[in-house]
């Protein structure tokens, strides 16, 4: 399937928060599904699609745009304009700069947090007031920004820099962010710099966030950890009330503790999770990772890992009248409980599609525990290697094309498959924002998914084949290409080995199937015409060249030969070779520090971003070579 051009569009929810949609190809099938749900009226005269009831559940842009405050949609439903969209290349990476957003004269206001300290000494009556009066320290803390946002009218945006923001103003059972957790009471977006570089640390004084009062909140690109509600609900994030909605994107929620819902607790609210990880949270009762109580929880391309609960739902607990749970391209692994439902405990309605539920444990239902009046629907998913049974009972909601390693899975649909060995790899980083469990060669999951209703991408964002695999991971096979001429330089010797020593690792392959080839070239022209030099070239799995010949060595005097290459699953790697005369001796061992997989571009950098050769050979006092 060809990737479409990026789409920019706007939509409205009750508070009128406009959302920019970009890179639509990454979640195309979800976007189309939501548009289908939203199609209440189609005006054949002006070809306008009404989206008044479309909730902006997919936020793919890295930048917010201005809000709309009027009724949006077809006039028959009270709206005053129709959805307009444009297809084409995005001309700027930022739809609105931080400076422009802060000067927005309507409802949207933006504020940048300038200290990691947890302090309140500025004027927090509104964002405008806080920007004008920042207190004695002259800085704006995260707590101050949230209190000011709560006091401002309309939706706001908070920007955070890298670092750890530790909550230190103790005090529980308070709902205005004065002490303890950060209470969000008005629509808000929070933007971090990445889950690996930006953390909000609860430090055990309370839960970390509470979303309440019919608010729409989006949190992006950060880690939330260290919340501890003690004998209360929720350690990480509390989504409270039927009108409240939380969207997480590229977020890690980890190492939080509570009685119920240690990671996240959704009570009547809406929770949408994209490209995020909920891991290592501990509940003393139920819902180690997520507890859904009368809420609506949807997980996409995410991972629920190593969470624990004492009673039920090590990974996820789904219970309460009206509760709904859905997982699409999700890995549920390593979760445990001494009670029921190591991976998932379901007592209402749950839907699992293209997901992998493996290596969880419980006394009953290590993978899934489904009980009345709940119904769990499952399709194109793997349910295997779970201790305490893959499922506690027959999964009457099986929609087929599932794979398990034991009849205890409860999968009885005619197209479900039971095999002795599902052939799963280890949980690891195989590309994408979250960890996945790889499918190994020869797995019965390969090409065994349903022909219709298939997700176009796997959990990592890799395109699925026409015959999709079962589970969250799409196996990337090498296509048969026949012989390929790797070297474009043909006027002299090109070799991967010599008579006295050879390269045993001239090719390295990533989990995507893309591969790199390195060799020695004794070229008589070009940038290294002085003896042998090291060249490399990168290819897609089908044998299509991504790059031309790339000279690896920067030092060109004498011979550089006998290169080896290594690459990780994401496509990042190193090249090592022997260089003659470079270190003042006969030969030395050098490394071209690192190459990085950046889409179709191949970049070579060292730790400082410079193109340099590094000597990795040294000599000890006894004269032995050390690496």
C-alpha positions as CSV (number, residue, x, y, z in Angstrom):
1,X,0.0,0.0,0.0
2,X,1.5,3.3,-1.0
3,X,1.8,5.9,1.8
4,X,-0.4,8.9,1.4
5,X,0.8,12.5,1.5
6,X,0.5,14.1,4.9
7,X,-2.9,15.5,5.7
8,X,-3.6,18.6,7.8
9,X,-7.1,18.8,9.2
10,X,-8.9,20.2,12.2
11,X,-11.7,18.8,14.4
12,X,-13.6,19.8,17.5
13,X,-14.5,18.3,20.8
14,X,-16.5,19.9,23.6
15,X,-13.8,22.4,24.5
16,X,-12.9,23.2,20.9
17,X,-9.3,22.1,21.1
18,X,-8.1,22.0,17.5
19,X,-5.7,19.2,16.6
20,X,-3.2,19.1,13.7
21,X,-2.9,15.7,12.0
22,X,0.3,14.9,10.3
23,X,2.2,11.8,9.3
24,X,-1.2,10.2,8.8
25,X,0.4,7.2,7.2
26,X,1.6,6.0,10.6
27,X,-1.9,5.3,11.9
28,X,-3.9,5.4,8.7
29,X,-6.2,2.6,9.4
30,X,-7.1,4.0,12.8
31,X,-7.8,7.4,11.3
32,X,-10.0,5.9,8.6
33,X,-11.9,3.9,11.2
34,X,-12.5,7.0,13.3
35,X,-13.7,9.0,10.3
36,X,-16.1,6.2,9.5
37,X,-17.5,6.3,13.0
38,X,-17.8,10.1,12.7
39,X,-19.7,10.1,9.4
40,X,-23.1,11.1,10.5
41,X,-24.0,13.3,7.6
42,X,-22.5,13.6,4.1
43,X,-23.6,16.5,2.0
44,X,-23.5,15.3,-1.6
45,X,-23.9,18.9,-2.9
46,X,-20.7,20.3,-1.4
47,X,-19.0,17.1,-0.6
48,X,-18.6,18.1,3.0
49,X,-18.0,15.4,5.7
50,X,-19.5,16.3,9.0
51,X,-17.2,15.7,12.0
52,X,-19.1,17.3,14.8
53,X,-19.1,14.1,16.7
54,X,-15.6,13.1,15.9
55,X,-13.4,13.0,19.0
56,X,-9.8,14.0,18.2
57,X,-8.4,10.7,19.3
58,X,-5.3,10.7,17.1
59,X,-2.7,13.4,17.7
60,X,0.2,12.9,15.4
61,X,1.6,16.4,15.1
62,X,4.4,17.6,17.4
63,X,2.8,21.1,17.6
64,X,-0.6,22.3,18.7
65,X,-2.5,24.9,16.6
66,X,-5.1,27.4,17.5
67,X,-8.4,26.4,19.0
68,X,-11.9,26.9,17.6
69,X,-14.7,27.9,20.0
70,X,-17.8,27.8,17.8
71,X,-19.9,24.7,16.8
72,X,-18.0,22.9,14.0
73,X,-19.7,20.8,11.4
74,X,-22.7,20.6,9.1
75,X,-25.3,23.3,9.5
76,X,-28.0,20.7,10.0
77,X,-26.3,19.8,13.3
78,X,-25.8,23.3,14.4
79,X,-22.4,23.9,12.9
80,X,-21.3,26.8,10.8
81,X,-18.6,25.4,8.5
82,X,-17.5,22.1,7.0
83,X,-14.3,20.1,7.4
84,X,-11.7,21.4,5.0
85,X,-8.5,19.5,4.3
86,X,-5.5,19.8,2.1
87,X,-3.2,17.1,0.8
88,X,0.4,17.8,0.2
89,X,3.8,18.2,1.6
90,X,4.2,19.9,5.0
91,X,6.3,23.0,4.4
92,X,7.3,23.6,8.1
93,X,8.0,21.3,11.0
94,X,6.2,23.6,13.4
95,X,2.6,24.8,12.7
96,X,2.9,27.3,15.5
97,X,6.1,28.4,17.3
98,X,6.3,28.6,21.1
99,X,6.6,32.4,20.8
100,X,3.5,32.7,18.5
101,X,1.5,30.4,20.8
102,X,2.3,32.5,23.8
103,X,1.0,35.6,22.1
104,X,-2.2,33.9,20.9
105,X,-5.1,36.3,21.6
106,X,-7.8,33.8,21.8
107,X,-8.3,30.9,24.2
108,X,-5.0,29.0,23.6
109,X,-2.1,30.1,25.8
110,X,1.3,28.5,26.0
111,X,3.8,28.6,28.8
112,X,7.3,27.2,29.1
113,X,8.5,25.7,32.4
114,X,11.9,27.1,33.3
115,X,12.9,25.2,36.5
116,X,12.8,21.6,37.6
117,X,12.2,22.6,41.2
118,X,8.8,22.1,42.8
119,X,8.0,25.6,44.0
120,X,5.0,28.0,44.0
121,X,5.9,31.7,44.6
122,X,4.6,33.4,41.4
123,X,1.2,34.8,40.6
124,X,-0.7,31.6,39.5
125,X,-4.1,33.2,39.0
126,X,-3.7,32.8,35.3
127,X,-1.0,32.1,32.7
128,X,-0.9,35.8,31.8
129,X,-0.4,36.7,35.4
130,X,2.3,34.1,36.0
131,X,4.3,35.2,32.9
132,X,4.2,38.8,34.3
133,X,5.0,37.9,37.9
134,X,7.2,34.8,38.3
135,X,8.0,35.1,42.0
136,X,11.2,35.6,43.9
137,X,13.1,32.9,42.0
138,X,12.2,34.4,38.6
139,X,11.4,30.9,37.2
140,X,8.2,29.0,36.3
141,X,7.8,25.6,37.9
142,X,5.6,22.8,36.5
143,X,3.2,23.1,39.5
144,X,2.9,26.9,39.0
145,X,2.2,26.4,35.3
146,X,-0.6,23.8,36.0
147,X,-2.2,26.0,38.6
148,X,-2.1,29.0,36.3
149,X,-3.6,26.9,33.5
150,X,-6.4,25.8,35.7
151,X,-7.2,29.5,36.4
152,X,-7.1,30.5,32.7
153,X,-10.0,30.2,30.3
154,X,-9.8,27.6,27.6
155,X,-7.2,25.1,26.5
156,X,-3.5,25.7,27.2
157,X,-0.1,24.2,26.4
158,X,2.8,23.6,28.7
159,X,6.3,23.0,27.3
160,X,9.0,21.2,29.4
161,X,12.8,21.0,28.9
162,X,14.9,17.9,29.6
163,X,15.5,16.9,33.1
164,X,13.8,15.4,36.2
165,X,10.9,17.3,37.7
166,X,10.5,16.0,41.3
167,X,7.4,16.7,43.3
168,X,8.4,17.8,46.8
169,X,5.4,19.7,48.3
170,X,3.8,17.0,50.3
171,X,0.2,16.7,51.2
172,X,-2.7,14.5,50.0
173,X,-6.5,14.8,49.6
174,X,-6.2,18.2,48.0
175,X,-7.5,19.0,44.5
176,X,-6.0,22.3,43.4
177,X,-2.3,21.3,42.9
178,X,-1.3,23.2,46.0
179,X,0.3,20.0,47.5
180,X,1.0,16.5,46.5
181,X,-0.2,15.5,43.0
182,X,-0.7,17.8,40.0
183,X,-4.4,18.3,39.6
184,X,-5.4,19.3,36.0
185,X,-8.8,21.0,36.0
186,X,-8.9,22.6,32.6
187,X,-8.0,21.4,29.1
188,X,-4.3,21.1,28.6
189,X,-1.5,19.7,26.5
190,X,1.9,19.0,28.1
191,X,4.9,18.5,25.8
192,X,8.2,16.9,27.0
193,X,11.4,16.2,25.2
194,X,11.2,12.4,25.1
195,X,10.6,9.7,27.7
196,X,14.3,9.0,27.9
197,X,15.3,12.6,28.7
198,X,12.4,14.1,30.6
199,X,10.8,12.6,33.8
200,X,8.1,13.8,36.2
201,X,9.0,12.1,39.5
202,X,6.3,11.6,42.2
203,X,8.9,10.8,44.9
204,X,6.3,8.8,46.8
205,X,4.5,11.8,48.2
206,X,1.2,11.2,46.3
207,X,0.0,10.1,42.9
208,X,1.6,12.2,40.1
209,X,-1.4,13.5,38.0
210,X,-5.1,13.8,38.4
211,X,-7.3,14.7,35.4
212,X,-10.7,15.9,36.5
213,X,-13.6,18.3,36.0
214,X,-14.5,17.4,32.4
215,X,-11.1,18.2,31.0
216,X,-9.3,17.1,27.8
217,X,-5.7,16.5,28.5
218,X,-2.8,15.3,26.2
219,X,0.6,14.3,27.6
220,X,3.4,13.8,25.2
221,X,7.1,12.6,25.2
222,X,8.0,12.1,28.9
223,X,8.2,9.6,31.8
224,X,5.8,9.5,34.8
225,X,7.1,7.6,37.7
226,X,7.4,7.3,41.5
227,X,3.8,8.1,42.4
228,X,2.5,6.4,45.6
229,X,-1.1,6.7,46.7
230,X,-0.6,4.3,49.6
231,X,-4.0,2.8,50.5
232,X,-5.7,5.0,48.0
233,X,-6.4,4.7,44.3
234,X,-3.9,5.4,41.6
235,X,-0.1,5.9,41.8
236,X,0.6,7.4,38.4
237,X,-2.4,9.1,36.7
238,X,-6.0,9.3,37.8
239,X,-8.6,10.0,35.1
240,X,-11.6,11.1,37.0
241,X,-15.2,11.7,35.8
242,X,-17.2,10.9,32.7
243,X,-16.3,14.1,30.9
244,X,-12.6,13.8,31.4
245,X,-10.3,12.5,28.7
246,X,-6.6,11.7,28.7
247,X,-4.4,10.9,25.7
248,X,-0.8,9.7,26.2
249,X,1.6,9.7,23.3
250,X,5.1,8.3,23.5
251,X,4.9,8.3,27.3
252,X,6.4,5.8,29.9
253,X,4.3,5.3,33.1
254,X,6.5,3.2,35.4
255,X,7.4,2.4,39.0
256,X,4.2,3.7,40.6
257,X,2.4,2.2,43.6
258,X,-1.2,2.1,44.8
259,X,-3.9,-0.1,46.1
260,X,-5.8,0.0,42.8
261,X,-4.5,1.1,39.4
262,X,-0.9,1.7,40.2
263,X,0.0,3.0,36.8
264,X,-3.3,4.5,35.6
265,X,-6.9,4.5,37.0
266,X,-9.7,5.5,34.7
267,X,-13.0,6.1,36.6
268,X,-15.8,6.9,34.0
269,X,-13.3,8.8,32.0
270,X,-11.7,8.2,28.6
271,X,-8.1,7.0,28.2
272,X,-6.3,6.7,24.8
273,X,-2.7,5.5,24.8
274,X,-0.4,5.6,21.7
275,X,3.1,4.4,21.3
276,X,3.6,4.3,25.1
277,X,4.8,1.9,27.8
278,X,3.1,1.1,31.1
279,X,5.6,-0.9,33.1
280,X,6.8,-2.0,36.5
281,X,3.9,-0.6,38.4
282,X,2.7,-2.3,41.6
283,X,-0.8,-2.6,43.0
284,X,-1.5,-4.1,46.4
285,X,-4.8,-5.2,45.1
286,X,-5.9,-4.9,41.4
287,X,-4.8,-3.3,38.2
288,X,-1.0,-3.1,38.3
289,X,-0.7,-1.3,35.0
290,X,-4.2,0.0,34.3
291,X,-7.5,-0.2,36.2
292,X,-10.5,0.6,34.1
293,X,-13.6,1.3,36.2
294,X,-16.7,2.3,34.1
295,X,-14.3,4.1,31.7
296,X,-13.3,3.7,28.1
297,X,-9.7,2.6,27.5
298,X,-8.1,2.3,24.1
299,X,-4.5,1.2,23.6
300,X,-2.6,1.4,20.3
301,X,0.9,0.4,19.4
302,X,1.9,0.2,23.1
303,X,3.4,-2.2,25.7
304,X,2.1,-3.3,29.1
305,X,5.1,-4.8,30.8
306,X,6.2,-6.3,34.1
307,X,3.4,-4.8,36.2
308,X,2.1,-6.7,39.3
309,X,-1.1,-6.9,41.4
310,X,-1.9,-9.0,44.4
311,X,-5.6,-9.9,43.6
312,X,-6.3,-9.5,39.9
313,X,-5.2,-7.8,36.7
314,X,-1.4,-7.7,36.9
315,X,-1.3,-5.8,33.6
316,X,-4.9,-4.5,33.1
317,X,-8.1,-4.8,35.2
318,X,-11.3,-4.0,33.3
319,X,-14.5,-3.9,35.4
320,X,-17.5,-1.7,36.2
321,X,-20.7,-1.0,34.5
322,X,-20.2,0.4,31.0
323,X,-16.5,-0.2,30.9
324,X,-14.9,-0.9,27.5
325,X,-11.3,-1.9,26.7
326,X,-9.5,-2.3,23.4
327,X,-6.0,-3.3,22.4
328,X,-4.6,-2.9,18.9
329,X,-1.0,-3.8,18.2
330,X,-0.2,-4.1,21.9
331,X,2.3,-6.3,23.7
332,X,1.2,-7.6,27.1
333,X,4.2,-9.4,28.7
334,X,5.8,-10.1,32.1
335,X,2.8,-9.1,34.2
336,X,1.8,-11.1,37.2
337,X,-0.7,-11.6,40.0
338,X,-1.1,-14.2,42.7
339,X,-4.8,-14.1,41.9
340,X,-6.6,-13.9,38.6
341,X,-5.6,-12.5,35.2
342,X,-1.8,-12.0,35.0
343,X,-2.0,-10.1,31.7
344,X,-5.7,-9.0,31.5
345,X,-8.6,-9.4,33.9
346,X,-11.9,-8.7,32.1
347,X,-15.4,-8.5,33.6
348,X,-17.0,-6.2,31.0
349,X,-16.3,-5.7,27.2
350,X,-12.8,-6.0,25.8
351,X,-11.5,-6.3,22.3
352,X,-8.0,-7.5,21.5
353,X,-6.7,-7.2,17.9
354,X,-3.2,-7.9,16.5
355,X,-1.7,-8.1,20.0
356,X,0.7,-10.5,21.7
357,X,-0.1,-11.7,25.2
358,X,2.8,-13.8,26.4
359,X,4.9,-14.7,29.4
360,X,2.5,-13.4,32.0
361,X,1.6,-15.3,35.2
362,X,-1.3,-15.8,37.6
363,X,-2.9,-18.5,39.8
364,X,-5.7,-18.6,37.2
365,X,-5.7,-17.1,33.7
366,X,-2.1,-16.2,33.3
367,X,-2.7,-14.5,30.0
368,X,-6.4,-13.6,30.2
369,X,-9.0,-14.1,32.9
370,X,-12.5,-13.5,31.5
371,X,-15.6,-13.7,33.7
372,X,-19.3,-13.0,33.6
373,X,-20.8,-10.6,32.6
374,X,-17.8,-9.8,30.5
375,X,-17.0,-10.8,26.9
376,X,-13.5,-10.6,25.4
377,X,-13.3,-10.5,21.6
378,X,-9.9,-11.5,20.2
379,X,-8.6,-11.7,16.6
380,X,-5.2,-12.0,14.9
381,X,-3.5,-12.3,18.3
382,X,-1.0,-14.5,20.1
383,X,-1.8,-16.0,23.5
384,X,1.1,-18.1,24.6
385,X,3.7,-19.1,27.3
386,X,1.6,-17.8,30.1
387,X,1.9,-19.4,33.5
388,X,-1.4,-20.4,35.1
389,X,-3.0,-21.1,31.8
390,X,-3.3,-18.8,28.7
391,X,-7.0,-18.3,29.7
392,X,-9.2,-19.4,32.5
393,X,-12.1,-20.3,30.3
394,X,-13.3,-20.7,26.7
395,X,-13.0,-17.4,24.9
396,X,-16.4,-17.4,23.2
397,X,-15.6,-14.0,21.7
398,X,-12.8,-15.4,19.5
399,X,-13.1,-13.9,16.0
400,X,-10.5,-16.3,14.7
401,X,-7.0,-16.3,13.3
402,X,-5.4,-16.4,16.8
403,X,-2.4,-18.5,17.8
404,X,-1.6,-20.3,21.0
405,X,0.7,-23.0,22.4
406,X,-1.8,-24.8,24.6
407,X,-5.4,-25.8,24.5
408,X,-5.9,-24.0,27.8
409,X,-6.0,-20.8,25.7
410,X,-9.7,-21.3,25.3
411,X,-9.5,-20.5,21.6
412,X,-12.1,-22.5,19.8
413,X,-12.8,-20.6,16.5
414,X,-12.2,-22.8,13.4
415,X,-9.4,-20.6,12.2
416,X,-7.6,-20.4,15.6
417,X,-4.4,-22.5,15.7
418,X,-2.8,-24.4,18.5
419,X,0.9,-25.5,18.1
420,X,3.5,-26.8,20.5
421,X,5.9,-24.0,19.9
422,X,4.7,-20.6,18.7
423,X,8.4,-19.6,18.1
424,X,8.6,-16.2,19.8
425,X,11.8,-14.3,20.4
426,X,12.8,-12.4,23.5
427,X,11.1,-9.1,24.5
428,X,13.4,-6.4,23.1
429,X,13.9,-3.2,21.1
430,X,13.2,-4.2,17.5
431,X,12.4,-0.7,16.2
432,X,9.5,1.6,17.1
433,X,8.7,3.5,20.3
434,X,8.1,0.5,22.5
435,X,9.4,-3.0,23.2
436,X,8.0,-6.0,21.3
437,X,8.3,-9.7,21.1
438,X,9.7,-10.8,17.8
439,X,8.3,-13.6,15.7
440,X,11.0,-16.1,14.7
441,X,11.5,-17.7,11.4
442,X,9.1,-20.7,11.0
443,X,6.5,-19.4,13.4
444,X,2.9,-20.4,12.6
445,X,2.0,-16.7,13.1
446,X,3.6,-15.7,9.8
447,X,1.1,-14.9,7.1
448,X,-1.7,-16.4,9.1
449,X,-3.7,-13.4,10.0
450,X,-7.3,-12.7,8.8
451,X,-7.6,-11.5,5.2
452,X,-9.9,-8.6,6.2
453,X,-9.9,-6.1,9.0
454,X,-6.1,-6.2,9.2
455,X,-4.1,-3.4,10.8
456,X,-1.9,-1.9,8.1
457,X,1.0,-1.5,10.4
458,X,2.4,-3.5,13.3
459,X,3.2,-2.2,16.8
460,X,6.5,-0.7,15.6
461,X,4.9,1.2,12.7
462,X,6.3,-1.3,10.2
463,X,4.0,-2.0,7.3
464,X,2.3,-5.4,7.3
465,X,2.4,-7.8,4.3
466,X,-0.6,-8.4,2.2
467,X,-0.9,-11.6,4.2
468,X,-0.5,-10.2,7.7
469,X,1.1,-12.0,10.6
470,X,-0.7,-12.8,13.8
471,X,0.3,-10.7,16.8
472,X,1.7,-7.3,17.4
473,X,5.0,-8.0,15.4
474,X,5.2,-8.4,11.7
475,X,8.0,-10.7,10.6
476,X,10.3,-9.0,8.1
477,X,11.6,-11.5,5.6
478,X,14.3,-11.1,3.0
479,X,13.0,-11.2,-0.5
480,X,14.7,-13.4,-3.0
481,X,16.6,-11.0,-5.2
482,X,19.0,-13.1,-7.2
483,X,22.6,-11.9,-7.6
484,X,23.2,-8.3,-6.9
485,X,26.3,-6.3,-7.9
486,X,27.2,-4.5,-4.6
487,X,30.3,-2.5,-5.8
488,X,29.8,0.3,-8.3
489,X,33.6,0.7,-8.5
490,X,34.8,-2.0,-10.9
491,X,38.2,-0.8,-12.1
492,X,40.3,-2.5,-9.4
493,X,40.1,-5.1,-6.7
494,X,37.0,-5.2,-4.5
495,X,37.1,-7.8,-1.8
496,X,35.6,-8.9,1.5
497,X,38.5,-11.3,2.2
498,X,42.1,-11.8,1.4
499,X,44.4,-14.8,1.2
500,X,45.8,-14.4,4.8
501,X,42.8,-13.2,6.7
502,X,39.1,-12.7,5.9
503,X,36.1,-10.7,7.0
504,X,33.6,-13.1,8.7
505,X,31.1,-10.3,9.2
506,X,30.9,-8.3,5.9
507,X,27.1,-8.2,6.1
508,X,24.8,-7.1,9.0
509,X,21.0,-7.1,9.0
510,X,18.3,-5.3,11.0
511,X,15.0,-6.7,12.1
512,X,13.3,-4.7,9.3
513,X,15.3,-6.8,6.8
514,X,17.4,-3.9,5.7
515,X,21.1,-4.8,5.5
516,X,24.6,-3.3,5.2
517,X,27.6,-4.7,3.2
518,X,31.2,-3.5,3.8
519,X,34.3,-4.3,1.8
520,X,37.8,-3.2,0.9
521,X,38.4,-1.4,-2.4
522,X,41.8,-0.9,-4.0
523,X,40.6,2.0,-6.1
524,X,43.0,4.2,-8.1
525,X,40.8,7.3,-8.1
526,X,38.3,9.0,-5.9
527,X,38.8,10.3,-2.3
528,X,41.0,7.3,-1.3
529,X,43.3,6.5,-4.2
530,X,46.2,5.6,-1.9
531,X,45.8,1.8,-1.6
532,X,42.8,0.0,-0.1
533,X,39.9,1.9,1.5
534,X,36.7,0.8,3.2
535,X,33.4,1.1,1.4
536,X,29.9,0.2,2.4
537,X,26.4,0.2,0.9
538,X,23.0,-0.3,2.4
539,X,20.0,-2.1,1.0
540,X,16.3,-2.7,1.7
541,X,15.1,-6.2,2.3
542,X,14.1,-6.6,-1.3
543,X,17.5,-5.8,-2.6
544,X,16.8,-2.2,-3.5
545,X,19.8,0.0,-2.7
546,X,19.2,2.8,-0.2
547,X,22.6,4.3,-0.7
548,X,25.4,4.4,-3.2
549,X,29.0,3.5,-2.2
550,X,30.0,5.3,1.0
551,X,33.6,5.7,2.0
552,X,33.9,4.8,5.6
553,X,37.5,5.6,6.5
554,X,38.5,9.2,6.9
555,X,42.3,8.5,7.1
556,X,43.3,7.6,3.5
557,X,47.1,7.1,3.6
558,X,48.2,3.5,3.2
559,X,45.8,0.6,3.3
560,X,42.5,0.3,5.2
561,X,41.3,-3.3,4.9
562,X,39.4,-6.3,6.3
563,X,36.3,-4.5,7.6
564,X,33.6,-6.0,9.7
565,X,30.2,-4.6,10.5
566,X,27.6,-5.1,13.3
567,X,24.1,-3.7,13.4
568,X,21.3,-3.8,16.0
569,X,17.6,-4.5,15.3
570,X,16.8,-0.8,14.7
571,X,19.5,-0.4,12.0
572,X,22.2,1.3,14.0
573,X,25.7,-0.1,13.9
574,X,29.5,0.1,13.8
575,X,32.3,-0.7,11.3
576,X,35.7,-1.8,12.3
577,X,38.8,-2.3,10.2
578,X,42.7,-2.5,10.2
579,X,44.6,0.6,9.1
580,X,48.3,0.6,8.0
581,X,50.5,3.3,9.4
582,X,47.8,5.4,10.9
583,X,49.0,5.0,14.5
584,X,52.7,5.2,13.7
585,X,53.1,1.4,13.8
586,X,52.6,-1.2,11.1
587,X,48.9,-1.7,11.7
588,X,46.2,-0.5,14.0
589,X,42.6,-1.2,14.6
590,X,40.1,1.6,13.9
591,X,36.3,2.0,14.3
592,X,34.1,4.3,12.3
593,X,32.2,5.0,15.5
594,X,28.5,4.7,14.6
595,X,26.0,4.8,11.8
596,X,22.4,5.5,12.4
597,X,19.2,4.5,10.7
598,X,17.4,7.7,9.9
599,X,14.7,6.7,7.4
600,X,16.2,6.7,3.9
601,X,19.3,8.6,5.0
602,X,22.4,6.9,6.3
603,X,24.4,9.2,8.6
604,X,27.9,8.5,10.1
605,X,28.7,10.2,13.4
606,X,30.8,9.8,16.4
607,X,29.7,10.6,20.0
608,X,30.1,14.4,19.2
609,X,28.6,14.2,15.7
610,X,32.0,14.5,13.9
611,X,33.2,12.3,11.1
612,X,36.3,10.7,12.6
613,X,38.2,7.4,12.8
614,X,38.7,6.1,16.3
615,X,41.7,3.9,17.2
616,X,40.4,1.1,19.5
617,X,43.7,-0.8,19.8
618,X,46.1,-0.1,22.6
619,X,49.2,-1.8,24.0
620,X,50.0,-2.9,27.5
621,X,53.4,-3.0,29.2
622,X,54.0,-6.5,28.1
623,X,53.5,-5.5,24.5
624,X,50.2,-7.3,23.9
625,X,47.4,-5.7,21.9
626,X,44.3,-4.9,23.8
627,X,40.9,-3.8,22.5
